[in-house]
Amino acid sequence: MRIAILGATGLVGQEMIKTLEDRNFPVTEFIPLASSKSAGRVVEFRGSQFEVKEVSQDVFEGVEIALFSAGADASKKWAPIAVSNGAVVIDNSSAWRMDPEVPLVVPEVNPQDIRQHRGIIANPNCATIQALVALAPLHRRFRLEYFSAVTFQSVSGTGKEALAELDDSISSILKGNTFEPHVYPLPIGFNVLPHIGDIDETGVSEEEWKMLNESRKILHHHRLQVSCTTVRVPVRRGHSEAIVAQFEDQVTLEEAYALLSDASGVVVMSENKYITPLQAAESDFVYVGRLRYDMGLPRALSMWVVSDNLRKGAALNAVQIAELLVSDLGALK
Ligand code: 2RA
């Protein structure tokens, strides 16, 4: 298959390339694309070097699947053009996620939705993906009523520059440099920032609304209630989430363990064991740890959910959607 990647030089684009290689995706022609800023660079795929082309009207001719991770503006501009050239676009940005004509897909949760696509399929937000991979098996049995999520999101969620900023802010503070406590943005080194995306007039951030709105769309569960606080933490790679999930039916730990043990893409830790982001980096799985009855709510479980935000939270989920398209060729039309 002729596969294009728009955003090929970014962190997620690079992870998409690695994931296509790791999963031996049937690529017959590889077309790395980027904005003018990054065009001309060289990327490697399956041992060969490819010059990154600048995205334009003409580069999508004959492309069958285009993986996008170049930001919402680029997706809004180039996805319709790619589709008009016959490609199916799998978009990792927020541009199309809530468009009623665009399916929002987590392959372990709602794979059937890919057949609704009209040329574009949206990849959900990383924090949403890992939460629903863990919650969907329980939802299908006990019917999710409400969940709260406090996230601890790594800096790689905002790209390469953020990784450099983390290193710089840590080394600056270690050298004894001080910072202005009331000058924003505050350093992320030795700090946590409860602010991801713009905060609106209700005091809720963009990232927090994504958890509610995307979860309702993916689960087709529009009465679902969600509370969410998203926090940036000084971690390079891997998001963690402290989740409390309340169900309509009485849930038992034994059944929850059994369901999660059988769930695709999930590793559930026994007893009070847990995984940390450092351990989950570059893994394909969503790790569920410290699974327990919630201290305060009836019919509720608490859990610690960790996954690699660049892998399952972005690149792997997108490539798995591409695999669904290939396995169900009818959906490629
Ligand atoms: C973040 N979820 O972590 C957002 C976008 N990847 O910054």
Residues whose N, C-alpha, C, O or C-beta is under 5 A from the ligand:
A	BS01	2RA	N125 C126 A127 Q153 S154 G157 T158
